[in-house]
Amino acid sequence: MTGPTAAGRITLMAAGELRDALAAHRRGDTAAAVYGLMSIDADSWHAIETRLAALGGTLAELLNPEATA
């Protein structure tokens, strides 16, 4: 099975927290980035990891693309 059901569901709140965390990371605001990531519920976090893995990546690679180049 493919699609959102197979990978789990990412809540709208979790998507916003991830977006805010990535923006904070780009600004160099580590505390805000960590806060945003820690605010994501466990089910959404699992779905995010599953989707990143399906794309061949991880959150660490998303946050630091130069390390994988």
Helices and strands as residue ranges (DSSP letters): H 4-7, H 12-27, H 30-38, H 42-54, H 59-63, G 65-68
